[in-house]
Amino acid sequence: MTTTTAGPTVPALLRAIADTGRDRTRGGYSRHLFSDAEMDLREWFLAEATARGLETEIDRNANLWAWWRPGGAAAQERAIVTGSHLDSVPGGGAFDGPLGVVSALATVDLLRAAGLQPRRPLGIVVFAEEEGGRFGVACLGSRLLTGTTTPDAALALTDPDGNTLAESAARVGVDATRFGADPDRLDRIACFVELHVEQGRGLIDLGQPIALASSVLAHGRWHLRFTGEGNHAGATPMDSRHDPLLPAAQTVLAARRAAAAGESLRATVGRLRPHPGGTNVIASAVDLWMDARGPDAPVTQAMVAEIAAAAHEAAAAEGCRVEIREESASGAVHFDLALRDQLHSALTTPAALAGTGATGLPVLATGAGHDAAILGAAPGTRRIPTAMLFVRNPTGVSHSPAEFAEDDDCERGGTALATVLTQLLS
């Protein structure tokens, strides 16, 4: 991994980290919180920020920050913040998260080259554990920052190898006893703009390179544990079994049926683990994790309740039991309309559209969760205005090695981010 300091392009910055965290088994990248790969990326980001003369810090929740502060009284103004995340799902793509981080770094170069003197601070943030790829709770860094997740709940999380978040943090020198809401930091943020590769086909179908986000579906994660009776695969007659894998499988099918029955519903079982996991062993228990999404929280919860009822019925029929635990849940988020309109105006001037190949600026909803949505729906008396920019993904595929963005579109995204930040900072 190399460090580039002389105003690199967005694609050049992405190439600088292209070898970090490659997953030789799954393909793509596995960059999980506090893993060697993710720690290398953290060091890379801090080095890139320092090379630009930015002030760097790690907050109490392991999120990274870099600051470009004007002199004088303007330094006390609330900050404009951008950024994203550097962690990934298992076997994820190269763009989900890193595109927003490297675009933020490249934007500092663009703004300085243009002679911008910001009238308020600009912050770049790298949120920790956005994907939940190691500890199971998505957007963990922003949830802790906003108080959406409590420190006790976070510290009790474990990874697939049984390591707790507290233990894993301690191994890399992070003091997990400091985890918790940080209202003073939030109060210093005027607004947050996150750039992200699109996770879907909206832009490719429209033939446009850039879009604004309108909203995020309600979503959450649930852990289902089915318990039965472990036994010998050859010596146990079929009518004498209490196999928890059967109700687990029936629950996967129930999730598919429930989600297919409603508009904008999603239900996915992406991880299932039988215990003890032998080929010639009837499982004694099965752990299943389900991701569920919908247009709002009540509709999503109703779908989950339907799936849970099917899980209980299937477990009882097999002489098994099932326990269901909600690991995280977020309601639908509609991004700040005034901020979105401000960005739309900045990006649809003739000068902004020139040379981009764009004929306008679409506004798209997304089914993917983001830290921008957590900040935009943060509890408390002051909501932080948030907005998102999407960059075209010609495959329409994300959370996969097939995720992609063309170099020209990455550059267009960086230019768009620079355009809106110029207006917000001026």
C-alpha positions as CSV (number, residue, x, y, z in Angstrom):
1,M,0.0,0.0,0.0
2,T,1.4,3.4,-1.0
3,T,0.8,6.9,0.2
4,T,0.3,9.6,-2.5
5,T,0.7,13.3,-1.6
6,A,0.7,15.4,-4.8
7,G,-3.0,15.9,-5.5
8,P,-3.8,12.3,-6.7
9,T,-7.0,11.6,-8.6
10,V,-9.8,9.6,-7.0
11,P,-8.9,6.4,-9.1
12,A,-5.3,6.8,-8.1
13,L,-6.2,6.9,-4.4
14,L,-8.3,3.8,-4.8
15,R,-5.4,2.0,-6.5
16,A,-3.2,2.9,-3.6
17,I,-5.3,0.6,-1.3
18,A,-6.2,-1.9,-4.0
19,D,-4.0,-4.7,-2.5
20,T,-5.1,-4.2,1.1
21,G,-7.5,-6.8,2.5
22,R,-7.9,-8.9,-0.6
23,D,-9.8,-12.1,0.2
24,R,-8.1,-14.9,-1.6
25,T,-10.9,-17.4,-0.7
26,R,-14.1,-15.4,-1.3
27,G,-12.7,-12.9,-3.8
28,G,-13.1,-9.2,-3.4
29,Y,-12.1,-7.7,0.0
30,S,-12.5,-8.6,3.6
31,R,-11.6,-5.5,5.7
32,H,-13.2,-6.0,9.1
33,L,-13.0,-3.7,12.2
34,F,-9.6,-4.0,14.0
35,S,-8.3,-6.7,11.6
36,D,-4.8,-6.3,10.1
37,A,-6.3,-5.0,6.8
38,E,-8.6,-2.5,8.4
39,M,-5.8,-1.2,10.7
40,D,-3.5,-0.8,7.7
41,L,-6.3,1.3,6.0
42,R,-6.6,3.4,9.1
43,E,-2.9,4.1,9.1
44,W,-3.1,4.9,5.4
45,F,-5.9,7.4,5.9
46,L,-4.2,9.2,8.8
47,A,-1.0,9.4,6.7
48,E,-2.8,10.8,3.7
49,A,-4.6,13.4,5.9
50,T,-1.4,14.4,7.7
51,A,0.4,14.8,4.3
52,R,-2.3,17.3,3.4
53,G,-1.7,19.3,6.6
54,L,-5.0,18.2,8.2
55,E,-5.4,17.7,11.9
56,T,-6.2,14.1,12.7
57,E,-7.8,12.4,15.7
58,I,-9.6,9.2,16.8
59,D,-12.7,9.8,18.7
60,R,-14.0,7.8,21.7
61,N,-15.8,5.3,19.4
62,A,-12.8,4.5,17.1
63,N,-14.0,6.7,14.3
64,L,-11.2,8.6,12.5
65,W,-11.4,12.4,11.8
66,A,-9.3,14.8,9.8
67,W,-9.8,18.5,10.0
68,W,-9.1,21.5,7.7
69,R,-9.7,24.5,9.9
70,P,-9.7,28.1,8.9
71,G,-7.9,30.7,11.0
72,G,-9.6,33.1,13.4
73,A,-13.2,33.2,14.5
74,A,-14.3,31.0,11.6
75,A,-12.6,28.0,13.2
76,Q,-15.4,28.1,15.8
77,E,-18.2,27.8,13.3
78,R,-20.0,24.5,13.0
79,A,-18.2,22.2,10.5
80,I,-19.1,20.8,7.2
81,V,-18.3,17.1,7.3
82,T,-17.9,14.5,4.6
83,G,-16.5,10.9,4.5
84,S,-17.7,7.3,4.7
85,H,-16.1,4.1,5.8
86,L,-13.2,1.8,5.0
87,D,-14.4,-1.6,6.3
88,S,-16.2,-4.1,4.2
89,V,-18.6,-7.1,4.2
90,P,-16.9,-10.5,3.8
91,G,-15.7,-10.7,0.2
92,G,-17.0,-7.2,-0.6
93,G,-16.2,-4.8,-3.5
94,A,-13.6,-2.1,-3.8
95,F,-15.9,0.9,-3.8
96,D,-18.4,0.5,-1.0
97,G,-17.1,2.9,1.6
98,P,-13.6,3.7,0.3
99,L,-14.9,5.7,-2.7
100,G,-16.4,8.3,-0.3
101,V,-13.2,8.5,1.8
102,V,-10.8,8.9,-1.1
103,S,-13.2,11.4,-2.8
104,A,-13.1,13.5,0.4
105,L,-9.3,13.5,0.4
106,A,-9.1,14.3,-3.3
107,T,-11.7,17.1,-2.7
108,V,-9.3,18.8,-0.3
109,D,-6.7,18.9,-3.1
110,L,-9.3,20.3,-5.5
111,L,-10.5,23.0,-3.2
112,R,-7.0,24.1,-2.3
113,A,-6.0,24.2,-6.0
114,A,-9.0,26.4,-6.6
115,G,-7.8,28.8,-3.9
116,L,-10.8,28.2,-1.6
117,Q,-10.4,29.8,1.9
118,P,-13.1,28.0,3.9
119,R,-15.2,30.1,6.2
120,R,-15.8,27.2,8.5
121,P,-14.0,23.9,9.3
122,L,-14.2,20.9,6.9
123,G,-14.1,17.5,8.5
124,I,-13.5,14.1,6.9
125,V,-14.7,11.1,9.0
126,V,-14.1,7.4,8.6
127,F,-16.8,5.6,10.5
128,A,-15.9,2.3,12.3
129,E,-17.7,-1.0,11.5
130,E,-20.2,0.5,9.1
131,E,-20.9,-2.9,7.5
132,G,-21.1,-4.9,10.7
133,G,-19.0,-7.5,8.9
134,R,-17.2,-8.6,12.1
135,F,-19.5,-7.8,15.0
136,G,-22.9,-8.0,13.3
137,V,-24.3,-4.5,14.0
138,A,-24.2,-2.1,11.0
139,C,-23.1,1.5,11.4
140,L,-21.7,0.7,14.8
141,G,-19.4,3.7,15.0
142,S,-22.1,6.2,14.1
143,R,-24.6,4.4,16.3
144,L,-22.3,4.8,19.3
145,L,-21.5,8.4,18.4
146,T,-25.2,9.3,18.3
147,G,-26.2,7.1,21.3
148,T,-28.4,4.9,19.1
149,T,-26.5,1.9,20.4
150,T,-25.4,1.8,24.1
151,P,-21.8,1.0,25.1
152,D,-22.9,-2.0,27.1
153,A,-24.7,-3.5,24.1
154,A,-21.7,-2.8,21.9
155,L,-19.1,-4.3,24.3
156,A,-21.1,-7.5,24.5
157,L,-20.9,-8.1,20.8
158,T,-18.8,-11.0,19.6
159,D,-17.3,-12.0,16.2
160,P,-17.6,-15.4,14.6
161,D,-14.5,-16.6,16.5
162,G,-16.0,-15.6,19.8
163,N,-13.8,-12.5,20.4
164,T,-15.7,-9.7,22.1
165,L,-15.6,-6.2,20.7
166,A,-13.9,-5.1,24.0
167,E,-11.2,-7.7,23.7
168,S,-10.6,-6.9,20.0
169,A,-10.4,-3.2,20.7
170,A,-7.9,-3.7,23.5
171,R,-5.6,-5.8,21.2
172,V,-5.1,-2.7,18.9
173,G,-4.8,-0.2,21.7
174,V,-8.4,1.2,21.6
175,D,-9.9,1.9,25.0
176,A,-13.4,0.5,24.7
177,T,-14.4,1.8,28.1
178,R,-14.7,5.3,26.5
179,F,-17.3,4.1,24.0
180,G,-20.5,6.1,24.1
181,A,-22.6,9.1,22.9
182,D,-20.7,12.2,22.0
183,P,-23.2,15.1,21.9
184,D,-20.5,17.8,22.0
185,R,-18.9,16.4,18.8
186,L,-22.3,16.2,17.1
187,D,-23.1,19.7,18.1
188,R,-20.0,20.9,16.2
189,I,-21.3,19.5,12.9
190,A,-23.4,21.8,10.6
191,C,-24.2,19.1,8.1
192,F,-22.9,15.8,6.7
193,V,-22.6,14.9,3.0
194,E,-21.6,11.3,2.1
195,L,-20.6,10.2,-1.3
196,H,-21.1,6.5,-2.1
197,V,-21.1,4.1,-5.0
198,E,-24.7,3.3,-5.9
199,Q,-25.9,-0.1,-4.7
200,G,-28.4,-0.8,-7.4
201,R,-29.2,-0.1,-11.1
202,G,-30.9,3.3,-10.8
203,L,-28.2,5.4,-12.5
204,I,-27.2,2.8,-15.1
205,D,-30.8,2.5,-16.2
206,L,-31.2,6.2,-16.3
207,G,-27.9,6.7,-18.2
208,Q,-26.7,9.3,-15.6
209,P,-23.4,9.3,-13.7
210,I,-24.4,11.0,-10.4
211,A,-27.6,11.1,-8.2
212,L,-28.8,12.5,-4.9
213,A,-30.4,10.3,-2.3
214,S,-33.9,10.9,-1.1
215,S,-34.4,8.2,1.6
216,V,-33.3,5.0,3.1
217,L,-35.5,2.0,3.8
218,A,-36.2,0.9,7.4
219,H,-34.0,-2.0,8.2
220,G,-32.6,-4.2,10.9
221,R,-30.9,-7.5,11.7
222,W,-32.3,-10.5,13.7
223,H,-30.5,-13.5,15.2
224,L,-32.5,-16.7,15.3
225,R,-31.2,-19.7,17.2
226,F,-32.8,-23.1,16.6
227,T,-32.0,-25.9,19.1
228,G,-32.8,-29.6,18.7
229,E,-31.1,-32.9,19.4
230,G,-27.6,-33.7,18.0
231,N,-27.3,-37.3,16.9
232,H,-25.7,-39.8,14.5
233,A,-26.6,-39.3,10.8
234,G,-26.6,-43.0,10.1
235,A,-27.9,-44.5,13.3
236,T,-30.9,-42.2,13.9
237,P,-34.2,-43.0,12.0
238,M,-35.8,-40.1,10.1
239,D,-38.9,-40.3,12.2
240,S,-36.9,-40.0,15.4
241,R,-35.0,-36.8,14.7
242,H,-35.3,-33.3,16.1
243,D,-33.1,-31.6,13.5
244,P,-32.9,-27.8,13.9
245,L,-31.7,-27.4,10.4
246,L,-35.1,-28.2,9.0
247,P,-37.0,-25.3,10.7
248,A,-34.0,-23.1,9.9
249,A,-34.4,-23.9,6.2
250,Q,-38.1,-23.4,6.3
251,T,-37.6,-20.0,7.9
252,V,-35.3,-19.0,5.0
253,L,-38.2,-19.9,2.6
254,A,-40.7,-18.1,4.8
255,A,-38.6,-15.0,4.7
256,R,-38.5,-15.1,0.9
257,R,-42.3,-15.5,0.7
258,A,-43.0,-12.7,3.2
259,A,-40.8,-10.2,1.4
260,A,-42.1,-11.1,-2.0
261,A,-45.6,-10.4,-0.9
262,G,-45.2,-6.7,-0.3
263,E,-43.9,-3.6,-2.1
264,S,-40.3,-2.5,-1.2
265,L,-39.9,-5.4,1.3
266,R,-36.6,-7.2,1.6
267,A,-35.7,-10.2,3.7
268,T,-32.3,-12.0,3.4
269,V,-30.6,-14.8,5.3
270,G,-27.0,-14.3,4.4
271,R,-25.4,-16.3,7.2
272,L,-26.4,-19.7,8.7
273,R,-24.2,-21.8,11.0
274,P,-25.0,-25.4,12.1
275,H,-23.4,-26.8,15.3
276,P,-21.2,-28.8,15.4
277,G,-21.1,-28.7,11.6
278,G,-20.1,-32.3,10.8
279,T,-21.2,-33.9,7.5
280,N,-22.4,-37.1,9.3
281,V,-23.8,-35.3,12.3
282,I,-27.4,-34.1,12.9
283,A,-27.0,-30.6,14.2
284,S,-27.8,-29.8,17.8
285,A,-28.3,-26.1,17.1
286,V,-28.4,-23.7,14.1
287,D,-27.7,-20.0,14.2
288,L,-29.3,-17.9,11.5
289,W,-29.0,-14.2,10.9
290,M,-31.6,-12.3,8.9
291,D,-31.6,-8.9,7.4
292,A,-35.0,-7.3,6.9
293,R,-36.0,-4.0,5.3
294,G,-39.1,-2.2,4.3
295,P,-40.7,1.2,3.6
296,D,-41.1,2.0,7.3
297,A,-40.5,0.5,10.7
298,P,-44.1,-0.8,11.3
299,V,-44.3,-2.6,8.0
300,T,-40.8,-4.1,8.5
301,Q,-41.6,-5.2,12.0
302,A,-44.9,-6.8,10.8
303,M,-43.0,-8.8,8.1
304,V,-40.5,-9.9,10.8
305,A,-43.3,-11.0,13.0
306,E,-44.8,-13.1,10.2
307,I,-41.4,-14.7,9.6
308,A,-41.0,-15.3,13.4
309,A,-44.4,-17.0,13.6
310,A,-43.4,-19.3,10.7
311,A,-40.1,-20.1,12.5
312,H,-41.9,-21.0,15.8
313,E,-44.4,-23.2,13.9
314,A,-41.6,-25.0,12.0
315,A,-39.5,-25.5,15.1
316,A,-42.5,-27.0,17.0
317,A,-43.3,-29.4,14.2
318,E,-39.8,-30.8,14.4
319,G,-39.7,-30.9,18.2
320,C,-37.2,-28.1,18.3
321,R,-37.1,-24.6,19.9
322,V,-36.2,-21.2,18.5
323,E,-35.1,-18.0,20.2
324,I,-35.3,-14.7,18.3
325,R,-33.3,-11.6,19.2
326,E,-33.2,-8.2,17.5
327,E,-29.6,-7.1,17.0
328,S,-30.4,-3.7,15.4
329,A,-33.3,-1.8,13.9
330,S,-33.6,1.6,12.2
331,G,-36.7,3.3,10.9
332,A,-36.9,4.8,7.4
333,V,-34.8,8.0,7.0
334,H,-35.7,10.9,4.6
335,F,-32.7,13.0,4.0
336,D,-32.8,16.7,4.8
337,L,-34.9,18.4,2.1
338,A,-33.4,21.9,2.4
339,L,-29.8,20.5,2.2
340,R,-30.8,18.2,-0.7
341,D,-32.3,21.2,-2.6
342,Q,-29.1,23.2,-2.0
343,L,-27.0,20.4,-3.4
344,H,-29.3,20.0,-6.3
345,S,-29.0,23.6,-7.2
346,A,-25.3,23.5,-7.0
347,L,-25.0,20.5,-9.3
348,T,-27.4,21.5,-12.0
349,T,-26.0,24.8,-13.1
350,P,-24.7,24.7,-16.7
351,A,-21.1,25.0,-15.4
352,A,-21.6,22.0,-13.1
353,L,-23.2,19.8,-15.8
354,A,-20.7,20.7,-18.5
355,G,-18.5,17.8,-19.5
356,T,-20.1,15.3,-17.1
357,G,-22.4,13.5,-19.6
358,A,-25.3,14.3,-17.3
359,T,-28.6,15.8,-18.4
360,G,-29.8,16.4,-14.9
361,L,-29.5,15.1,-11.4
362,P,-31.8,12.2,-10.5
363,V,-33.0,11.8,-6.9
364,L,-33.1,8.1,-5.9
365,A,-34.2,6.2,-2.8
366,T,-32.0,3.4,-1.6
367,G,-32.5,0.1,0.2
368,A,-28.9,0.2,1.6
369,G,-28.1,1.6,5.1
370,H,-25.5,4.3,5.6
371,D,-23.9,6.3,8.4
372,A,-25.5,9.4,6.9
373,A,-28.9,8.0,7.7
374,I,-27.8,7.3,11.3
375,L,-26.6,10.9,11.8
376,G,-29.7,12.2,10.0
377,A,-32.1,10.3,12.4
378,A,-30.0,10.8,15.6
379,P,-32.0,11.2,18.8
380,G,-31.9,14.4,20.7
381,T,-33.0,18.0,20.2
382,R,-30.8,18.7,17.2
383,R,-30.9,16.6,14.1
384,I,-27.9,16.9,11.8
385,P,-28.9,17.7,8.2
386,T,-27.5,15.0,6.0
387,A,-27.3,14.2,2.3
388,M,-25.9,11.6,0.0
389,L,-24.4,11.6,-3.5
390,F,-24.4,8.3,-5.5
391,V,-21.9,7.4,-8.2
392,R,-23.0,5.1,-11.1
393,N,-22.3,1.4,-10.7
394,P,-22.5,-0.2,-14.2
395,T,-22.9,-3.7,-12.8
396,G,-25.7,-2.7,-10.4
397,V,-24.1,-5.2,-8.0
398,S,-22.8,-4.4,-4.5
399,H,-21.5,-6.3,-1.5
400,S,-19.7,-8.5,-4.1
401,P,-16.4,-8.5,-6.0
402,A,-18.5,-7.5,-9.1
403,E,-19.2,-4.0,-7.6
404,F,-17.6,-1.4,-9.9
405,A,-17.4,2.2,-10.9
406,E,-15.7,3.6,-14.0
407,D,-12.7,5.9,-13.4
408,D,-14.5,8.8,-15.2
409,D,-17.5,8.4,-13.0
410,C,-15.3,8.3,-9.9
411,E,-13.8,11.6,-11.0
412,R,-17.2,13.1,-11.7
413,G,-18.3,12.1,-8.2
414,G,-15.2,13.8,-6.7
415,T,-15.9,16.9,-8.8
416,A,-19.5,16.9,-7.7
417,L,-18.5,16.6,-4.0
418,A,-16.0,19.5,-4.5
419,T,-18.7,21.6,-6.0
420,V,-21.2,21.1,-3.2
421,L,-18.5,21.5,-0.5
422,T,-17.3,24.8,-2.1
423,Q,-20.8,26.2,-1.8
424,L,-21.2,24.9,1.8
425,L,-17.8,26.2,2.9
426,S,-18.0,29.6,1.2
